[in-house]
């Protein structure tokens, strides 16, 4: 960055605040490829069959989803799943091999500066100048976004307050803590009041206080009508902040639904912690399985998902599709209660003491591992 540009963007600062963006409705074609118009609420983002290949390597096979105004959409996937490539295509930083992205009912062209101003991108790597303080960083990027002098001064003060860096605004950002840098990294993307935010691991490696503050900032943006794509490996974070989740693996969508709908297909497990499990595996065949809990204690595990006997093809595994899912193997509560009661009776008959009972409720991490497997990814 040329240092002579800094005096041009540093002027007297104001504290005037203006209201954030609001949810809007637009006129769009019923079908993006059609020219016929109809008036209805339009998705901020529509992703249609994105595909990206590098020679013989197919990084993204087929990814489709949408994002509404005010929605926080979780984007999950193991390493190498195609998640980052998908986000780069949505942001206009990478051209798809096929498929397209639509913003507010118009096909997105990464060369269109007006369309690009609709987007705010928070990359995983810091996108700030460490030799500049928070004020200089925000003013500089505000000018890049095309904000006028008065607007970027006012917006700078607003953003500093939102990200909690007002008191540290004059310190070089290179001397900030990791959490402060993450908050500034987030603030830079807010300067031009984007209608769509793309967040790639926005809370990675920071302290709980900074994580909580950033998540509150994300929620506030959604309240103001901003659509947010939230990519993270912190499953509990995504579950607490997102309304809907898209899970990608091997370059294609495995699941796309609201969190309650997705978790409805993940059965809870009941852990019966016992004093021993040696020599009793045959007694629980078809009823439960032997294992250990999170603390390493032996346990008989009674799953809410009915065991399938060898050769029984009548019931398949859980199946998830983009926008729909079914849980054909998810047993009724009465079945689980019967198997739990039977297991307790068997343990008593064998003279094995149950030390305690623990229920592991369904959550996004269990769903994620169920869909993508437990094999390590590099």
ABEGO torsion letter per residue (X at the ends): XBAAAAAAABBBBBABBBBBBBBBBBBBBABAABABBBBBBBBABBBBGBBBBBEABBABABBBBBBBBGBBBBBBEBBGAGAAAAAAAAAGABBBABEBBBBGGBBBBAABAAAAAABBBBBABBABBAABBAAAAAAAAAAAAGBBAAAAAAAAAAAAAAAGAAAAAABBAAABBAAAAAAAAAAAAAAAGBABBBBBGAABGBBAAAAAAAAAAAAAAAAAGBBBBBBBABAAAAAAABABBBBBBGGBBABBBBAAAAAAABBBBBBBBBABABGAAAAABGABBBBBBAAGBBBBBBBABBBBBBGBAABBBBBBBBGBBBBAABBBAAAAAAAAAAAAAAAAAAGBBBABBBBBBBBAAAAAAAAAEABBBX
